[in-house]
Structures are given as C-alpha cells and as structure tokens.
Amino acid sequence: MNQIATSQWNLPDKIEDLARFALIGREKMTAVRAEIRAIEKLGLAEEVRRQKLEEAQLISEAVLDAEVRIGTLTAALPKAAGGDRRSVDFKTDTAVDFEKPTKAQAIESIGFTPKQVERFETLARHPEVVEQAKAEARERDDIVSRAFVLQKVKAAKREAEATDRLAAIKAAGDSQAGEIIEGDLFDEIHRIGDSSVDLLFADPPYMILDERWDEYENVAGFMDFTKRWLDAVMPKVKPTGRAYISFSQNYQFDLYNLLRDNGFYGLDFGQVIIWNYRNNNKPSDRMMYRFAYEPVFYLYGKDAGPLNLPPESYGETQSNVWTIATPQSNFGEGKYHPAQKPLELLERIIMTGSKPGDLVFDPFGGSGTTAVAAKKLGRRHTLIEKDPEYCRIARGRLCGVE
C-alpha cells in the first residue's frame, strides 16, 4: 500500500484499476489523518508529524490524479450501447461494438455513484485548477482535497460569468437604460439633476445600525445622518414623482417627525406601506412580540397623478399591507446582500408608482435589486453604491434580469 504515495506518476490505465486505486487511497488517507491527529494530541516530535503530513500530501495528490483520470475516461464513454450516436461516422462505422458497456453500466461496475463521477469529470475539465490547488495546499502546509478544487472551479466559473456579463452589458449599451455609480452618496449626488427623478426608493443602512453604532454614536447621531442624506436626495424628486423610504420599526416615528419638520421636502405624505416579511423565525424575548414587518414611507409630489393600481383581482397590491417573503425564502431569487429587499417588493413599488420610461433612483443601491426590477418593468434606473463588490454584483445581475 506504500506504493500509493509514489503512484501518482505511474497510474493504472484501466478505469477499473483506477477506481480501485482511488478507493484504497481514500482508506489510506483516513488512516494517515487519524495518525496525524494522534501525533498532535500526544505532542510527539514535530519531525514525526512532518513525515506523516508529507505522506498524506502525496497520497491526496495521487488520489486526486486518479480521479481526474477516471473523469477523463468516463467522459469519453458512450451514453448508449454500441458507441456515441452523436458521431457523424456512427451509422457507417462497421467496427462499432454493440456489446460495449454504456457509461451508466461502467460507472456502476467501478463502485462510484453518477454524482461522484460527475465531479471527477469536472476535475478533468480543469486540470490547471487541480494543479493550482495542489500548490496552494502545500504552501499552506495543508492537504489538498477534491472539495477544495471544486470550490476553486466554482469561483473561477462565477468570475468568468461576471466578466462575460459585464462585456455583454457594455456591448448592449446598457448605459442608455440606466447607470450604476460607484462612490459615496454625498460625493456623487451632484450627478443627479434636481427634480429629475420620477420614483425614489431609499433603503438606508439601518439594518446594520448596531454594527455602525460607534460611527453614529447614538440615535441622535443616526438621525443626523438620516437628515443629511434626505437633504441631499429629496430635492431630486420631480413634482410629479413619488418617494418610497424603507426604514426601521424602531425609528419610524423619528423618521416621520424628521420628514414633517422639513415640510416633507415639498412632497405630500401619503401613508406607510406595511411590508410583512412573514418569515422571521427569531424567537421573541418574551417581553415583546416578534418583529415581522418593515415600514415603507410613501410620499408623492404635488402634481403626481394617480397610482397605477392593478384591478381588484390582483389582490393585496390594492392595499398598503404587502406580504412578501425575504430573499432567502424566495425560491429562485439569489441572496447577495445581508439587507437585500425582495425583488417582488421593488416590482410592486415601481409598477404602481411609475410608468414605463420613468427614471427610478436608488441612493443606496446595494446589490442592484432596484435596478433589476426597473429594467424588468421597462424603467430607466440610476443607483449609487459605494462598495465596489456590490457594484460588480449589481452590474452582473442586470445582464440577466431575474
């Protein structure tokens, strides 16, 4: 069995032998890892631990090479008996062996599941990532694993997809439909013209208030920050426009008082929309009821027309209580930001509060949900977001509207 440590340079050729090699190698890895744990627990000499670690590294790399080879071989197997019917020569090839096992039969015979073999084939398609993972594991004085390689493959795939999406956005001239401005709100707000916005949706960072408490110092400091961004943003709304401000339950009365004391910034105060997010499973502290809603303040311009409300048959959108699950519970909707609003919430706001071609502005853009909803509904959009990573995510999402 010691030969497995050096067999990575002389692997078997047959798939059955490779499978046996990989399975034995796994068993050997389990035993060596247990020995390393015992050495560490007993506090034996570092040299002993080092020798065992090097043995584990060699075995893990050899097993990984065997799995790559298995993936290469299974990927070439025909899915149907007799050969690969996708081949242009299949019908005329008189040498086709109709007794040749199918891919499924071959996989079953070597003792692996189709899912495992699928992972082997992923490894085989990315040999450069396998080698990179080996080198990185050794640099960290660690043992390489298939899971680590597959994680690196996924990361590389996501990066490639993001690059392709950004290229597609640029090629499609998406800037005509909207813009994502990377930078601090107070540095970039001058780029938005006064009385140019048809619909404002603001979701300030109150959800991470506790984390930023030293920055705000207290509630008064937080409300000073709130007034500062309201002073900067609210003049951008047209007299015919509307504003929606999502805020914390804990400070909703402070927000109302602030808006009122500033004449609602030239708009009329409409009402508070209750977003019932319904899936808060955090336990109560027994002195209070469980939090299950978030207020969205709705204001409208002096010259605004009626809302674009759907027929009564549409349901609760006619009312100001909306029951919509948060993104982590919405099947098919990704969660990109810790305070991300559900796409359906933004769709309702934009659908009822604006019309096609209108400009939607979000001063705290986050991962771009407002832009995705605006684009889906045929509105223009401008977002400001200071975190470069969220800007990248938002631009990527825009290339494939959810």
Secondary structure, DSSP 8 states (H G I E B T S, - for coil): -GGGGTGGGS--SSHHHHHHHHHHHHHHHHHHHHHHHHHHHHT--HHHHHHHHHHHHHHHHHHHHHHHHHHHHHHTS-SSTTS-TTSTTTTT-TT--TTS--HHHHHHHHT--HHHHHHHHHHHH-HHHHHHHHHHHHHTT----HHHHHHHHHHHHHHHHHHHHHHHHHHHTGGGTEEEEES-HHHHGGGS-TT-EEEEEE--SGGGTTTTHHHH-SHHHHHHHHHHHHHHHGGGEEEEEEEEEE--GGGHHHHHHHHHHTGGGGSEEEEEEEEE---------SSS----EEEEEEEE-TT--------GGG-GGGSSEEE---GGGSTT----STT---HHHHHHHHHHH--TT-EEEESS-TTSHHHHHHHHTT-EEEEEE--HHHHHHHHHHHHS--
